[in-house]
Amino acid sequence: MFETIVGAFKVKDMRKRLLFTFLMLIVVRMGSQLPVPGVDPDVFKEMFGNVGDSMNFFNSITGGSFEQMSIFALNITPYITASIIIQLLTISFPKLEEMQRDGEDGRKKLTQITRYLTIGLSVIEGLAMGIGFGRNGYLTEYNALYVIILIAALTAGSAVLMWIGERITERGVGNGISIVLIINILSRLPQDLNSLFEQFVSGRSAAPAVLAAIVIIGIIVGLVILVVILQCAERKIPVQYSKKLQGSRSFTGAQSTYIPLKVNTGGVIPVIFAQSIMQTPVIIAALAGANNAGGFWGGVLRGLSQSNWFNRDNWIYSIGAAVYILLIIAFAYFYSSITFNPLEIADNMKKSGGFIPGIRPGKPTSEYLQTVLSRIIFIGAVGLSIVSILPIMLNGLFKASVSFGGTSIIIIVGVVVETLKQIESQMMVRNYKGFLSE
């Protein structure tokens, strides 16, 4: 990893790309400190504290912008949501699927649609927040003008971050949206580590303090290693292509390749889906002032909230953790089913004269791919569940209130691995160009 970064700084073009990315990230962090006009920060922070851990993940991916109610409070979440919606709609609408297959022009059209949808979602979210905050007294004045200002500021902030992400992709390194997301998460890391230090290490005698520090570091390192394994692990399905006639006499030789099936096919998407479904009712209830409701529905809301899981005084609410794990596994299968089509791959292989050794072309090939995929998806989903639930378990058992969790680790490791791969590939292309020009 360090060799890749050092080597990138030795190349002039890569150095410019890295510097551009760094400057854009400075702009992102500066914008995260600019407050939205018309919001009472003290009252808003008090509200955020009353919600508990329900908004920890959202506050983490926005780099604390939501807690401070800055102009980047929505951050790039509308863009991520829009991208997921377009990806899901591509399966249902043939016209969108045709755009996806239509090369560069089709991808540009889909990108434009995603931008428009991002702005639309930002306006809707801004409107909901303006009305909700106004009714609960979180705005300095609740009238149409202040709501419009709030909507305009939040939508503009989300659009600027979308533009910055696209510029980083174009002129910087890695995927710009992912880079913006990771810098927001990393910005919260020092605060979370300081919170852990103050709670478990500071003020204790030498032996317990050292033991606590070792345990904390061990858990973090262990989770990172597990995520790296999940992100990099893949099942290689060997594929053999038969000899083909070239010209009138000669035959091209048989070729061997493989189909890489990633163990963690869905990445962090299944966790985000599951978290959204679990936390949305809790956040809505908190904003409506009903988070302390009693009765059956009050118990359901407390069971959905991660802050109540693995509570030693009331284990019944930990049923929500079991539901959370089941949702992660279910969404892992669902997302993989819409992004990987074994039947289409089997048909393409058959048309190209390819086959899996020992498996007949056509339907037997698609059934074999589906069987293998189902097995490795389960392994990946279980791994995701462990990474996601372990920090929540530790928070519940030891009251370690931090926003940095398993989902954040998955995002950070995934983005870092993919960015390093892109840097290596870009440097390799430049090396080839230099060789050919000599």
Order of alpha helices (4+ residues) and beta strands (2+ residues): alpha-alpha-alpha-alpha-alpha-alpha-alpha-alpha-alpha-alpha-alpha-beta-beta-beta-beta-alpha-alpha-alpha-alpha-beta-alpha-alpha
